[in-house]
Amino acid sequence: MASGLLKRLAEQQVPPPPDSFENELNNRLNDRLLFTQLVELVFGAMPSACLEFGRALVGLVVLTLTGNPPGDRRRR
């Protein structure tokens, strides 16, 4: 039965794609890629960057108030 179905499908004529098919495909793909990259930026890269920037600011405040760098644990 499967071979009969494949033979019938092989005999069918396939119409050519419309002229605007490639442009529409590119536009849809670009929109999805842009959305995906924006989501990755907002939920992946930006929180990491804010965390690292926050750590640097806390280190600056600690250095300003105590005079010792935050990672310096030497005893006097």
Backbone torsions as a table, in degrees:
resi	resn	phi	psi	omega
1	MET	NA	-40.2	-179.2
2	ALA	-65.9	-38.7	-179.3
3	SER	-67.6	-34.7	177.1
4	GLY	-65.6	-39.2	178.4
5	LEU	-65.0	-43.5	179.5
6	LEU	-64.6	-37.5	178.3
7	LYS	-65.6	-40.8	178.8
8	ARG	-66.7	-38.3	178.1
9	LEU	-67.3	-35.2	179.6
10	ALA	-66.9	-27.6	-178.9
11	GLU	-82.3	-17.1	-178.0
12	GLN	-70.7	142.4	177.0
13	GLN	-86.9	132.4	179.8
14	VAL	-102.4	124.2	179.7
15	PRO	-71.0	151.6	178.0
16	PRO	-69.7	153.7	179.2
17	PRO	-68.1	154.6	177.8
18	PRO	-64.2	161.5	-177.6
19	ASP	-63.4	-32.6	-177.1
20	SER	-88.9	6.8	-176.6
21	PHE	-59.1	-46.8	-176.4
22	GLU	-65.7	-42.7	178.9
23	ASN	-64.6	-42.9	178.6
24	GLU	-64.6	-40.2	178.0
25	LEU	-62.6	-45.6	178.9
26	ASN	-62.7	-41.8	179.9
27	ASN	-64.3	-44.3	179.6
28	ARG	-65.6	-41.8	179.9
29	LEU	-65.6	-43.0	179.3
30	ASN	-63.0	-39.9	178.4
31	ASP	-62.4	-43.6	-179.5
32	ARG	-68.4	-40.1	178.1
33	LEU	-63.6	-42.5	178.5
34	LEU	-62.0	-44.9	178.9
35	PHE	-61.3	-44.7	-179.5
36	THR	-62.6	-43.4	-179.4
37	GLN	-68.2	-37.0	177.0
38	LEU	-66.0	-40.0	177.6
39	VAL	-63.5	-43.8	178.3
40	GLU	-63.0	-37.8	178.7
41	LEU	-66.7	-47.3	-175.3
42	VAL	-70.2	-41.3	-174.2
43	PHE	-100.0	-8.2	-179.0
44	GLY	-116.0	-60.0	-173.0
45	ALA	-78.5	-42.1	-176.5
46	MET	-64.3	-43.7	177.1
47	PRO	-62.1	-38.5	178.4
48	SER	-65.5	-42.2	179.6
49	ALA	-65.8	-41.1	178.4
50	CYS	-65.0	-38.5	178.2
51	LEU	-63.3	-46.2	179.6
52	GLU	-65.2	-40.3	178.2
53	PHE	-64.9	-39.9	177.5
54	GLY	-63.1	-41.3	177.8
55	ARG	-61.5	-39.8	178.9
56	ALA	-65.8	-40.3	178.8
57	LEU	-66.3	-40.2	177.4
58	VAL	-63.5	-41.2	177.2
59	GLY	-62.1	-38.2	177.5
60	LEU	-65.2	-42.9	179.3
61	VAL	-64.6	-43.4	179.5
62	VAL	-63.1	-43.1	179.1
63	LEU	-64.1	-39.7	-179.6
64	THR	-66.6	-41.7	-175.7
65	LEU	-79.7	-37.4	-174.0
66	THR	-103.6	-24.9	-176.8
67	GLY	85.9	-4.1	177.4
68	ASN	-113.1	140.2	175.8
69	PRO	-63.0	150.1	-174.9
70	PRO	-63.0	-26.2	-179.4
71	GLY	-89.9	-3.6	-176.7
72	ASP	-85.3	105.9	-175.9
73	ARG	-111.6	23.7	178.8
74	ARG	-71.7	140.5	177.1
75	ARG	-91.3	149.1	-178.7
76	ARG	-95.2	NA	NA
